[in-house]
Amino acid sequence: MLYTNKYRILTLILTIFAFTIIGCDESEEHEESQDEHVCEHFLYGPEVEMTASADYQSAIDNYNADATYLVQYELHTRYDVMLLADTSGHYYGHVPYRPISDEGDYILYMDQAVDVTIRNTEDGSVVVAEETEDHSDDCAAVTYKGVYHLHADDTYVLSFDDLHESTIGMLFPKAADEDEDDHDH
């Protein structure tokens, strides 16, 4: 009887081990989504602080004068934009942006769910979001996510109005293509 119990225990252990090996196929790696990658940078940086301009034209002038302006640095940099207070205690500001990658879809991630207007300074047209979400399933820090089609080498101004917080955090990378190679830090 002792032999039978040892045999049963050994069989049980081997069965559990076999199912563990089958269930944990190490050849399948978790591919990080763009939202997960952005979240790492949203939470841990690197970050750049900048101050918004008081009006649309000042944002363009600041960009043209080579002052500090918002530039897209792939997925890696979170911009903490200091906004200006209006007389009612709300915050507003205008920030220039220029894609440094190819024409295509760019995703604006922000830590506040606010209305933003994006205007192309080349022709004055407003860029309408192709889609928006008020969250990211992969990042609790993101409370606004909008996809915008932008042209390479055009300059844009992001305008914010009637915010309740004095700072807004954002990343604005090019949308990841399924074919793109992974990148290293």
BAPA-173145 format. One record per residue: x, y negated, z negated of N, C-alpha, C, CB in turn; residue number from 1. Coordinates in Angstrom, 3 decimals, padded with zeros to 6 digits. Atoms other than C-alpha are relative to their C-alpha. Glycine has a CB too. Example, Ala and Ser with C-alpha at 12.3 -4.5 7.8 and 13.67 -1.06 7.14 Angstrom:
BEGIN
[rec [000.890, 001.190, 000.000], [012.300, 004.500, -007.800], [000.900, -001.200, 000.000], [-000.992, -000.027, -001.246], 1]
[rec [-000.820, 001.190, 000.060], [013.670, 001.060, -007.140], [-000.770, -001.090, -000.730], [000.414, -000.462, 001.415], 2]
***
This chain:
BEGIN
[rec [000.821, 001.195, 000.000], [000.000, 000.000, 000.000], [000.866, -001.260, 000.000], [-000.934, 000.002, -001.205], 1]
[rec [-000.906, 001.125, 000.027], [002.859, -002.364, -000.785], [000.574, -000.249, 001.399], [001.126, 000.244, -001.015], 2]
[rec [-000.520, 000.114, -001.353], [004.265, -001.642, 002.676], [-001.044, -000.642, 000.922], [000.415, 001.386, 000.534], 3]
[rec [001.074, 000.536, -000.835], [000.894, -002.465, 004.292], [-000.179, -001.498, -000.245], [-001.318, 000.746, -000.273], 4]
[rec [000.143, 001.427, 000.317], [000.626, -005.830, 002.473], [001.170, -000.811, 000.561], [-000.097, -000.201, -001.524], 5]
[rec [-001.160, 000.692, -000.549], [004.188, -006.790, 003.465], [-000.130, -000.104, 001.515], [001.307, 000.730, -000.383], 6]
[rec [000.181, -000.002, -001.439], [003.373, -005.808, 007.041], [-001.040, -001.052, 000.405], [-000.424, 001.398, 000.486], 7]
[rec [001.038, 000.995, -000.296], [000.211, -007.948, 006.989], [000.519, -001.417, -000.180], [-001.218, 000.221, -000.892], 8]
[rec [-000.564, 001.327, 000.255], [002.044, -010.916, 005.509], [000.984, -000.375, 001.109], [000.701, -000.041, -001.383], 9]
[rec [-000.954, 000.252, -001.071], [004.834, -010.611, 008.065], [-000.728, -000.275, 001.315], [000.957, 001.190, 000.156], 10]
[rec [000.792, 000.209, -001.211], [002.266, -010.345, 010.881], [-000.646, -001.380, -000.028], [-001.077, 001.097, 000.144], 11]
[rec [000.630, 001.310, 000.143], [000.456, -013.420, 009.582], [001.020, -001.122, 000.218], [-000.649, -000.133, -001.390], 12]
[rec [-001.047, 001.010, -000.150], [003.700, -015.416, 009.359], [000.435, -000.102, 001.465], [001.212, 000.337, -000.901], 13]
[rec [-000.396, 000.009, -001.412], [004.734, -014.414, 012.893], [-001.097, -000.590, 000.885], [000.338, 001.420, 000.465], 14]
[rec [001.117, 000.552, -000.772], [001.265, -015.266, 014.228], [-000.055, -001.520, -000.150], [-001.336, 000.630, -000.452], 15]
[rec [000.001, 001.447, 000.247], [001.348, -018.709, 012.612], [001.170, -000.657, 000.734], [000.081, -000.300, -001.525], 16]
[rec [-001.176, 000.520, -000.672], [004.858, -019.276, 013.960], [-000.230, -000.057, 001.511], [001.228, 000.861, -000.327], 17]
[rec [000.270, -000.039, -001.445], [003.776, -018.251, 017.479], [-000.966, -001.105, 000.397], [-000.571, 001.372, 000.411], 18]
[rec [000.948, 001.066, -000.321], [000.796, -020.620, 017.425], [000.634, -001.385, -000.150], [-001.233, 000.108, -000.895], 19]
[rec [-000.695, 001.266, 000.190], [003.026, -023.403, 016.129], [000.860, -000.305, 001.217], [000.862, 000.034, -001.278], 20]
[rec [-000.847, 000.196, -001.171], [005.440, -022.927, 019.015], [-000.850, -000.318, 001.223], [000.865, 001.243, 000.257], 21]
[rec [000.882, 000.239, -001.143], [002.617, -022.771, 021.564], [-000.637, -001.380, -000.104], [-001.090, 001.088, 000.083], 22]
[rec [000.674, 001.286, 000.197], [000.895, -025.840, 020.070], [000.929, -001.193, 000.044], [-000.716, 000.004, -001.301], 23]
[rec [-000.955, 001.112, 000.040], [004.081, -027.939, 019.927], [000.974, 000.110, 001.160], [000.767, -000.022, -001.343], 24]
[rec [-000.839, -000.043, -001.188], [005.408, -027.944, 023.449], [000.819, -001.273, 000.045], [-000.848, 000.168, 001.293], 25]
[rec [-000.861, 001.181, 000.078], [008.390, -030.280, 023.114], [000.298, -000.602, 001.362], [001.292, 000.352, -000.684], 26]
[rec [-000.241, 000.574, -001.316], [008.572, -030.757, 026.867], [-000.980, -001.127, 000.299], [-000.098, 001.078, 001.072], 27]
[rec [000.962, 001.080, -000.176], [005.514, -033.003, 026.619], [000.353, -001.148, -000.931], [-001.442, 000.493, -000.262], 28]
[rec [-000.330, 001.163, 000.805], [006.661, -036.417, 025.465], [-001.137, -000.998, 000.085], [001.327, -000.639, 000.460], 29]
[rec [001.010, 001.059, 000.023], [004.314, -039.198, 024.438], [000.548, -001.177, 000.793], [-000.365, -000.425, -001.472], 30]
[rec [-000.403, 001.180, -000.749], [004.537, -041.950, 027.017], [-000.629, -001.220, -000.648], [-000.409, 000.113, 001.496], 31]
[rec [000.459, 001.212, 000.660], [004.291, -045.342, 025.372], [-000.763, -000.867, 000.986], [001.182, -000.777, -000.602], 32]
[rec [000.777, 000.900, -000.852], [001.569, -047.553, 026.821], [000.604, -001.401, -000.063], [-001.497, -000.025, -000.435], 33]
[rec [-000.477, 001.377, 000.015], [002.280, -051.168, 027.714], [-000.495, -000.707, -001.261], [-000.465, -000.754, 001.266], 34]
[rec [000.525, 000.618, 001.219], [000.019, -052.231, 024.827], [000.822, 000.394, -001.221], [-001.462, 000.392, -000.207], 35]
[rec [-000.826, -000.440, 001.132], [002.070, -050.132, 022.383], [001.349, -000.715, 000.008], [000.210, 001.530, 000.043], 36]
[rec [-001.295, 000.673, -000.115], [005.295, -051.645, 023.683], [-000.126, -001.477, -000.371], [000.558, 000.145, 001.429], 37]
[rec [000.235, 001.404, 000.329], [003.910, -055.176, 023.507], [-000.206, -000.156, -001.505], [-001.223, -000.547, 000.774], 38]
[rec [000.274, 000.079, 001.433], [002.726, -054.470, 019.963], [001.289, -000.028, -000.815], [-000.866, 001.177, -000.436], 39]
[rec [-001.285, 000.001, 000.709], [006.273, -053.690, 018.836], [000.592, -001.405, -000.002], [000.991, 001.002, 000.651], 40]
[rec [-000.566, 001.341, -000.092], [007.387, -057.098, 020.091], [-000.902, -001.041, -000.660], [000.236, -000.369, 001.457], 41]
[rec [000.924, 000.908, 000.681], [004.266, -058.795, 018.753], [000.305, -000.008, -001.494], [-001.478, 000.415, 000.254], 42]
[rec [-000.230, -000.115, 001.437], [005.084, -057.514, 015.284], [001.433, -000.312, -000.414], [-000.354, 001.379, -000.454], 43]
[rec [-001.392, 000.057, 000.429], [008.885, -057.507, 015.272], [000.884, -000.922, 000.836], [000.571, 001.364, 000.022], 44]
[rec [-000.769, 000.938, -000.802], [009.957, -060.024, 017.917], [000.834, 000.699, 001.057], [000.891, -000.825, -000.885], 45]
[rec [-000.421, 001.344, 000.373], [012.150, -061.364, 019.182], [-001.085, -001.031, 000.305], [001.289, -000.368, 000.726], 46]
[rec [000.987, 001.052, -000.191], [010.171, -064.563, 018.968], [000.697, -001.326, 000.278], [-000.914, -000.118, -001.232], 47]
[rec [-000.481, 001.339, -000.319], [010.624, -068.076, 020.272], [-001.092, -000.967, -000.440], [000.342, -000.158, 001.542], 48]
[rec [000.969, 001.028, 000.386], [008.956, -071.095, 018.687], [000.051, -001.135, 001.005], [000.280, -000.526, -001.434], 49]
[rec [000.073, 001.145, -000.894], [007.763, -073.905, 020.913], [-001.190, -000.850, -000.392], [-000.101, 000.446, 001.478], 50]
[rec [001.088, 000.918, 000.302], [005.508, -076.929, 020.601], [-000.774, -000.288, 001.279], [000.536, -001.312, -000.630], 51]
[rec [000.861, 000.290, -001.148], [002.569, -077.427, 022.944], [000.041, -001.485, 000.312], [-001.451, 000.455, -000.270], 52]
[rec [000.091, 001.400, -000.435], [002.238, -080.632, 024.939], [-001.402, -000.521, -000.287], [000.340, -000.143, 001.520], 53]
[rec [001.276, 000.629, 000.336], [-000.550, -083.107, 024.223], [-001.005, 000.047, 001.151], [000.230, -001.436, -000.410], 54]
[rec [000.924, -000.041, -001.132], [-001.981, -082.992, 027.756], [000.614, 000.789, 001.144], [-000.363, -001.425, 000.463], 55]
[rec [-000.383, -000.808, -001.164], [-001.802, -081.144, 031.050], [001.226, -000.578, 000.708], [-001.172, 000.099, 000.986], 56]
[rec [-001.109, 000.622, -000.733], [000.506, -083.642, 032.774], [001.299, 000.049, -000.799], [-000.340, -001.452, 000.346], 57]
[rec [-001.201, -000.073, 000.838], [002.933, -083.713, 029.819], [000.618, 001.397, 000.043], [-000.335, -000.381, -001.451], 58]
[rec [-000.515, -001.372, -000.094], [003.215, -079.925, 030.015], [000.793, 000.171, 001.287], [-001.155, 001.029, -000.060], 59]
[rec [-000.705, -000.082, -001.287], [004.191, -080.207, 033.687], [001.294, -000.807, -000.056], [-000.903, -000.511, 001.154], 60]
[rec [-001.185, 000.848, 000.103], [006.598, -083.089, 032.974], [001.077, 000.661, -000.850], [-000.370, -001.361, -000.587], 61]
[rec [-000.969, -000.686, 000.865], [008.243, -081.138, 030.150], [000.663, 001.149, 000.735], [-000.680, 000.517, -001.271], 62]
[rec [-000.569, -001.100, -000.777], [008.683, -078.154, 032.426], [000.984, -000.544, 001.037], [-001.119, 000.817, 000.691], 63]
[rec [-000.847, 000.573, -001.049], [010.111, -080.302, 035.233], [001.259, -000.644, -000.568], [-000.783, -001.026, 000.801], 64]
[rec [-001.161, 000.610, 000.634], [012.469, -082.048, 032.792], [000.921, 001.058, -000.612], [-000.447, -000.994, -001.074], 65]
[rec [-000.784, -001.116, 000.507], [013.821, -078.599, 031.865], [-000.004, 000.051, -001.527], [001.427, -000.093, 000.511], 66]
[rec [000.167, -000.099, 001.450], [012.582, -078.965, 028.297], [-000.370, 001.449, -000.343], [-001.098, -001.007, -000.519], 67]
[rec [000.402, -001.341, 000.394], [011.667, -075.894, 026.306], [-001.377, 000.279, 000.566], [000.010, 000.163, -001.543], 68]
[rec [001.278, -000.367, -000.595], [008.883, -074.164, 028.165], [-000.175, 001.500, -000.073], [-000.095, -000.487, 001.456], 69]
[rec [000.332, -001.409, 000.096], [007.166, -070.847, 028.188], [000.441, 000.723, 001.256], [-001.498, 000.191, -000.231], 70]
[rec [-000.407, -000.824, -001.141], [008.877, -068.333, 030.437], [-000.264, 001.457, -000.342], [001.508, -000.226, 000.360], 71]
[rec [000.279, -001.413, 000.182], [007.991, -064.715, 030.908], [001.323, 000.747, -000.037], [-000.923, 000.546, 001.127], 72]
[rec [-001.214, -000.794, 000.097], [010.765, -062.401, 029.749], [-000.401, 001.452, -000.125], [000.881, -000.445, -001.200], 73]
[rec [000.498, -001.368, -000.035], [009.329, -059.047, 030.752], [-000.932, 000.232, -001.185], [001.170, 001.013, -000.014], 74]
[rec [000.903, -000.333, 001.107], [007.708, -057.424, 027.701], [000.546, -000.434, -001.347], [-000.266, 001.484, -000.022], 75]
[rec [-000.765, 000.020, 001.233], [010.144, -058.559, 025.083], [-000.158, -001.191, -000.926], [001.364, 000.106, 000.332], 76]
[rec [-000.019, 001.188, 000.845], [009.528, -062.061, 023.750], [-001.409, -000.450, -000.371], [000.736, -001.129, 000.701], 77]
[rec [001.250, 000.588, 000.482], [006.658, -063.273, 021.589], [000.243, -001.503, -000.149], [-000.470, 000.655, -001.371], 78]
[rec [-000.079, 001.445, 000.121], [006.050, -067.001, 021.850], [-000.962, -000.448, -001.090], [-000.320, -000.697, 001.350], 79]
[rec [000.815, 000.592, 001.055], [004.796, -068.771, 018.730], [-000.162, -001.473, 000.345], [000.650, 000.196, -001.430], 80]
[rec [000.251, 001.350, -000.496], [003.212, -071.946, 020.060], [-000.618, -000.843, -001.110], [-000.924, 000.028, 001.244], 81]
[rec [000.503, 000.946, 000.984], [002.772, -074.822, 017.627], [-000.959, -000.946, 000.711], [001.168, -000.784, -000.692], 82]
[rec [001.024, 000.825, -000.633], [-000.452, -076.620, 018.522], [-000.105, -001.344, -000.712], [-001.365, 000.722, -000.007], 83]
[rec [000.165, 001.351, 000.529], [-001.441, -080.232, 017.887], [-001.379, -000.132, -000.637], [000.191, -001.059, 001.116], 84]
[rec [001.277, 000.192, 000.690], [-004.195, -081.344, 015.489], [-000.768, -001.154, 000.627], [000.224, -000.262, -001.505], 85]
[rec [000.844, 001.115, -000.448], [-007.118, -083.420, 016.718], [-000.632, -000.655, -001.233], [-001.110, 000.492, 001.010], 86]
[rec [000.566, 000.757, 001.126], [-009.140, -085.834, 014.549], [-001.007, 000.810, -000.809], [-000.666, -001.262, 000.511], 87]
[rec [000.970, -000.817, 000.727], [-011.658, -083.138, 013.575], [000.647, 001.149, -000.766], [-001.022, 000.550, 000.959], 88]
[rec [-000.696, -001.066, 000.716], [-008.983, -080.824, 012.160], [000.156, 001.278, 000.806], [-000.724, 000.307, -001.265], 89]
[rec [-000.218, -001.146, -000.877], [-009.004, -078.425, 015.099], [001.313, -000.200, 000.758], [-001.195, 000.184, 000.991], 90]
[rec [-001.294, 000.044, -000.664], [-005.957, -077.622, 017.210], [-000.153, 000.218, 001.495], [000.940, 001.043, -000.592], 91]
[rec [000.036, -000.101, -001.455], [-005.209, -077.878, 020.912], [001.429, -000.087, 000.524], [-000.897, -001.118, 000.624], 92]
[rec [-001.313, 000.165, -000.613], [-002.294, -077.893, 023.330], [000.042, 000.574, 001.400], [001.062, 000.651, -000.851], 93]
[rec [-000.206, -000.424, -001.382], [-000.972, -077.263, 026.819], [001.425, 000.529, 000.114], [-000.257, -001.179, 001.013], 94]
[rec [-001.288, -000.671, -000.070], [001.878, -074.905, 027.624], [000.291, 000.425, 001.436], [000.030, 001.218, -000.943], 95]
[rec [-000.343, -000.452, -001.347], [003.668, -074.426, 030.969], [000.467, 001.455, -000.008], [001.087, -000.898, 000.602], 96]
[rec [-000.380, -001.406, -000.152], [004.303, -070.913, 032.227], [000.390, 000.253, 001.443], [-001.156, 000.947, -000.431], 97]
[rec [-000.419, -000.353, -001.353], [006.188, -069.585, 035.213], [000.422, 001.464, 000.036], [001.158, -000.915, 000.479], 98]
[rec [-000.410, -001.401, -000.119], [006.317, -065.905, 036.144], [001.387, 000.084, 000.630], [-001.024, 000.804, 000.839], 99]
[rec [-001.323, -000.166, -000.598], [009.857, -064.772, 036.864], [000.093, 001.337, 000.720], [001.098, -000.105, -001.072], 100]
[rec [000.028, -001.290, -000.672], [008.798, -061.510, 038.399], [-000.797, -000.149, 001.284], [-000.609, 001.105, -000.914], 101]
[rec [000.747, 000.021, -001.253], [006.843, -060.585, 041.508], [-001.425, -000.495, -000.210], [-000.017, 001.387, 000.626], 102]
[rec [001.426, 000.310, 000.032], [003.355, -061.713, 042.395], [-000.742, 001.234, -000.470], [-000.517, -000.465, 001.396], 103]
[rec [000.797, -001.135, 000.447], [000.765, -059.565, 040.718], [-000.784, -000.333, -001.246], [000.882, 001.199, -000.253], 104]
[rec [000.783, 000.157, 001.215], [-001.267, -059.008, 037.597], [000.918, -000.153, -001.201], [-000.943, 001.192, -000.194], 105]
[rec [-000.704, 000.253, 001.255], [000.012, -060.381, 034.303], [-001.028, 000.096, -001.113], [000.722, -001.405, 000.000], 106]
[rec [000.917, -000.173, 001.124], [-001.502, -059.619, 030.917], [000.373, -000.983, -001.103], [000.033, 001.464, -000.530], 107]
[rec [-000.191, 000.948, 001.096], [-001.889, -062.400, 028.370], [-000.520, 000.645, -001.277], [-000.729, -001.361, 000.283], 108]
[rec [000.340, -000.534, 001.315], [-001.835, -060.980, 024.839], [000.100, -001.145, -000.995], [000.940, 001.196, -000.405], 109]
[rec [-000.046, 001.051, 001.014], [-002.706, -063.359, 021.983], [-000.507, 000.534, -001.332], [-000.831, -001.222, 000.440], 110]
[rec [000.421, -000.419, 001.335], [-003.206, -063.053, 018.247], [-001.221, -000.757, -000.491], [001.130, -000.183, -000.977], 111]
[rec [001.272, 000.652, 000.303], [-006.341, -065.226, 018.333], [-000.917, 000.176, 001.202], [000.199, -001.519, -000.343], 112]
[rec [000.990, -000.111, -001.075], [-009.480, -064.642, 020.340], [-000.525, -001.397, 000.296], [-001.173, 000.976, -000.389], 113]
[rec [000.353, 001.381, -000.328], [-009.736, -068.085, 021.924], [-000.190, -000.131, 001.500], [001.085, -000.985, -000.499], 114]
[rec [000.112, 000.311, -001.421], [-010.719, -069.585, 025.222], [001.297, -000.647, 000.458], [-001.218, -000.932, 000.282], 115]
[rec [-001.195, 000.581, -000.605], [-007.747, -070.346, 027.408], [-000.328, -000.293, 001.459], [001.247, 000.961, -000.129], 116]
[rec [000.131, 000.335, -001.411], [-007.733, -072.117, 030.752], [001.401, 000.036, 000.597], [-000.686, -001.406, 000.208], 117]
[rec [-001.287, -000.080, -000.684], [-004.900, -071.262, 033.133], [-000.169, -000.664, 001.363], [000.495, 001.494, 000.141], 118]
[rec [000.110, 000.773, -001.229], [-004.361, -073.721, 035.962], [001.328, 000.072, 000.768], [-000.383, -001.478, -000.311], 119]
[rec [-001.166, -000.015, -000.873], [-001.946, -073.365, 038.896], [000.342, -001.449, 000.343], [-000.263, 000.852, 001.299], 120]
[rec [-000.374, 001.396, -000.236], [-000.011, -076.628, 039.143], [000.289, -000.283, 001.470], [001.213, -000.361, -000.836], 121]
[rec [-000.272, 000.201, -001.426], [000.709, -076.075, 042.845], [-001.210, -000.584, 000.717], [000.408, 001.320, 000.656], 122]
[rec [001.203, 000.473, -000.691], [-002.911, -076.626, 043.915], [-001.116, -000.416, -000.953], [-000.510, 001.074, 000.924], 123]
[rec [000.988, 000.423, 000.988], [-004.764, -077.396, 040.669], [-001.106, 001.006, -000.272], [-000.610, -001.264, 000.439], 124]
[rec [001.072, -000.988, 000.172], [-006.882, -074.247, 040.873], [000.068, 000.679, -001.365], [000.072, 001.053, 001.103], 125]
[rec [000.094, -000.747, 001.254], [-008.084, -072.485, 037.742], [000.082, 001.479, 000.331], [-001.323, -000.334, -000.775], 126]
[rec [-000.143, -001.441, -000.186], [-007.016, -068.857, 037.519], [-000.983, 000.680, -000.949], [001.484, 000.478, -000.265], 127]
[rec [001.028, -000.676, 000.788], [-009.936, -066.749, 036.347], [000.501, 001.397, -000.368], [-001.352, 000.078, 000.786], 128]
[rec [-000.415, -001.334, 000.436], [-009.248, -063.627, 034.314], [-000.756, 001.065, 000.774], [-000.227, 000.176, -001.510], 129]
[rec [000.619, -001.128, -000.688], [-009.885, -060.425, 036.225], [-000.755, 000.881, -000.991], [001.061, 000.826, 000.748], 130]
[rec [000.678, -000.707, 001.083], [-010.808, -058.783, 032.933], [000.544, -000.512, -001.318], [000.186, 001.543, 000.120], 131]
[rec [-000.427, 000.408, 001.336], [-010.653, -059.632, 029.235], [-000.516, 001.008, -001.020], [-000.505, -001.431, -000.336], 132]
[rec [000.420, -000.812, 001.136], [-010.879, -057.741, 025.970], [000.284, -000.795, -001.263], [000.733, 001.388, -000.022], 133]
[rec [-000.220, 000.699, 001.262], [-011.150, -058.992, 022.413], [000.838, 000.818, -000.968], [-001.324, -000.347, -000.638], 134]
[rec [-000.865, -000.833, 000.825], [-008.753, -056.330, 021.144], [000.865, 000.883, 000.901], [-000.838, 000.865, -000.980], 135]
[rec [-000.772, -001.048, -000.662], [-006.187, -053.704, 022.078], [-000.133, 001.246, -000.848], [001.509, -000.409, 000.194], 136]
[rec [000.117, -001.251, 000.752], [-006.788, -050.098, 021.092], [001.331, 000.409, -000.621], [-000.512, 001.116, 000.907], 137]
[rec [-001.323, -000.407, 000.456], [-003.025, -049.737, 020.610], [000.701, -001.031, -000.874], [000.854, 000.302, 001.175], 138]
[rec [-000.673, 001.032, 000.788], [-002.320, -052.939, 018.649], [-001.025, -000.878, -000.709], [000.913, -000.860, 000.897], 139]
[rec [000.970, 000.775, 000.781], [-004.404, -054.441, 015.860], [000.342, -001.494, -000.028], [-000.068, 000.539, -001.426], 140]
[rec [-000.405, 001.411, 000.014], [-002.398, -057.699, 016.063], [-000.552, -000.773, 001.194], [001.518, -000.107, -000.017], 141]
[rec [000.509, 000.650, -001.209], [-003.829, -058.420, 019.521], [-001.506, -000.173, -000.115], [000.360, 000.818, 001.268], 142]
[rec [001.441, 000.263, 000.056], [-007.233, -060.121, 019.424], [-000.515, -000.638, 001.285], [-000.321, -000.901, -001.182], 143]
[rec [000.411, 000.416, -001.336], [-007.261, -061.329, 023.030], [000.955, 000.628, 000.993], [-000.020, -001.559, 000.142], 144]
[rec [-000.795, -000.611, -001.070], [-006.082, -059.539, 026.139], [-000.693, -000.334, 001.315], [000.151, 001.570, -000.194], 145]
[rec [000.581, 000.388, -001.282], [-006.673, -061.019, 029.593], [000.949, 000.309, 001.144], [-000.353, -001.485, -000.001], 146]
[rec [-000.797, -000.317, -001.182], [-005.466, -059.904, 033.019], [-000.209, -001.106, 001.026], [-000.385, 001.398, 000.591], 147]
[rec [000.032, 001.112, -000.945], [-004.610, -062.704, 035.459], [000.911, 000.322, 001.186], [000.436, -001.331, -000.690], 148]
[rec [-000.826, -000.190, -001.192], [-003.331, -062.506, 039.035], [000.766, -001.296, 000.248], [-000.871, 000.397, 001.251], 149]
[rec [-000.850, 001.180, -000.141], [-000.375, -064.903, 039.365], [000.966, 000.172, 001.164], [000.774, -000.267, -001.298], 150]
[rec [-000.944, 000.005, -001.112], [001.964, -065.862, 042.182], [001.399, -000.291, -000.524], [-000.410, -001.042, 001.071], 151]
[rec [-001.385, 000.205, 000.414], [005.717, -065.620, 041.750], [000.437, -001.406, 000.363], [000.934, 001.042, 000.652], 152]
[rec [-000.602, 001.322, -000.198], [007.513, -068.948, 041.442], [-000.983, -001.160, -000.047], [000.704, -000.027, 001.301], 153]
[rec [000.930, 001.101, 000.258], [004.314, -070.970, 040.930], [000.059, -000.321, -001.489], [-001.468, 000.363, 000.446], 154]
[rec [000.048, 000.404, 001.402], [004.014, -072.913, 037.700], [-001.460, -000.126, -000.408], [000.768, -001.343, -000.235], 155]
[rec [001.354, 000.024, 000.534], [000.913, -072.633, 035.538], [000.018, -000.748, -001.324], [-000.564, 001.441, -000.178], 156]
[rec [000.148, 000.593, 001.324], [-000.368, -074.497, 032.505], [-001.132, 000.721, -000.716], [-000.275, -001.539, 000.089], 157]
[rec [000.990, -000.622, 000.870], [-002.188, -072.660, 029.721], [-000.516, -001.089, -000.929], [000.606, 001.218, -000.808], 158]
[rec [000.593, 001.046, 000.841], [-004.598, -075.000, 027.929], [-000.896, 000.630, -001.057], [-000.806, -001.009, 000.857], 159]
[rec [000.770, -000.488, 001.143], [-006.049, -074.295, 024.492], [-000.727, -001.177, -000.624], [000.917, 000.709, -001.046], 160]
[rec [000.774, 001.084, 000.591], [-008.764, -076.313, 022.795], [-000.877, 000.563, -001.113], [-000.863, -000.721, 001.074], 161]
[rec [000.936, -000.305, 001.082], [-010.770, -076.242, 019.568], [000.356, 001.270, -000.778], [-001.387, 000.136, 000.562], 162]
[rec [-000.449, -001.142, 000.792], [-008.668, -073.667, 017.695], [-000.021, -000.359, -001.479], [001.416, 000.446, 000.429], 163]
[rec [000.028, 000.207, 001.450], [-008.835, -073.221, 013.928], [001.361, 000.232, -000.644], [-001.025, 000.918, -000.635], 164]
[rec [-001.350, -000.260, 000.516], [-005.188, -072.165, 013.508], [000.989, -000.906, 000.721], [000.395, 001.502, 000.180], 165]
[rec [-000.965, 000.924, -000.580], [-002.157, -074.377, 014.125], [001.050, 000.675, 000.876], [000.681, -000.752, -001.089], 166]
[rec [-000.972, -000.749, -000.794], [-000.066, -071.649, 015.745], [-000.701, 001.156, 000.678], [001.170, 000.507, -000.875], 167]
[rec [000.526, -001.164, -000.703], [-000.883, -069.051, 018.356], [001.187, 000.815, 000.508], [-000.951, -000.420, 001.180], 168]
[rec [-001.043, -000.900, -000.487], [001.295, -066.027, 019.110], [-000.447, 000.634, 001.296], [000.335, 001.082, -001.044], 169]
[rec [000.381, -000.580, -001.286], [001.405, -064.700, 022.663], [001.173, 000.673, 000.684], [-000.578, -001.065, 000.907], 170]
[rec [-000.906, -000.591, -000.973], [003.160, -062.477, 025.133], [-000.746, -000.010, 001.325], [000.457, 001.463, -000.415], 171]
[rec [000.654, 000.109, -001.307], [002.505, -062.755, 028.874], [000.814, 000.765, 001.046], [-000.164, -001.493, 000.416], 172]
[rec [-000.814, -000.785, -000.936], [004.259, -059.883, 030.707], [-000.760, 000.381, 001.260], [000.506, 001.252, -000.677], 173]
[rec [000.590, -000.570, -001.209], [003.667, -058.532, 034.166], [-000.604, 001.342, -000.379], [001.061, 000.155, 001.151], 174]
[rec [000.639, -001.290, 000.283], [001.267, -055.598, 034.060], [000.907, 001.124, 000.488], [-001.405, 000.093, 000.674], 175]
[rec [-000.862, -001.130, -000.354], [003.190, -052.334, 034.096], [-000.636, 000.795, 001.132], [000.251, 000.912, -001.230], 176]
[rec [000.448, -000.886, -001.075], [002.921, -050.322, 037.290], [000.271, 001.429, -000.416], [000.708, -000.331, 001.348], 177]
[rec [-000.200, -001.412, 000.313], [002.588, -046.575, 037.030], [001.332, 000.483, 000.551], [-001.148, 000.848, 000.563], 178]
[rec [-001.234, -000.467, -000.636], [005.639, -046.249, 039.309], [001.257, -000.570, -000.641], [-000.016, -000.354, 001.459], 179]
[rec [-001.188, 000.669, 000.533], [007.936, -048.548, 037.332], [000.776, 000.922, -000.919], [-000.391, -001.274, -000.747], 180]
[rec [-000.871, -000.767, 000.892], [010.887, -047.007, 035.576], [-000.101, -000.575, -001.404], [001.476, -000.017, 000.499], 181]
[rec [-000.054, 000.486, 001.372], [011.064, -047.210, 031.811], [001.234, -000.887, -000.140], [000.032, 001.185, -001.025], 182]
[rec [-001.152, 000.865, 000.225], [013.428, -049.838, 030.484], [000.512, 000.232, -001.406], [-000.362, -001.492, 000.218], 183]
[rec [-000.633, -000.143, 001.309], [015.821, -049.827, 027.580], [000.098, -001.356, -000.660], [001.395, 000.645, 000.121], 184]
[rec [-000.206, 001.253, 000.734], [016.254, -052.418, 024.890], [001.468, -000.236, -000.139], [-000.677, 000.028, -001.384], 185]
***
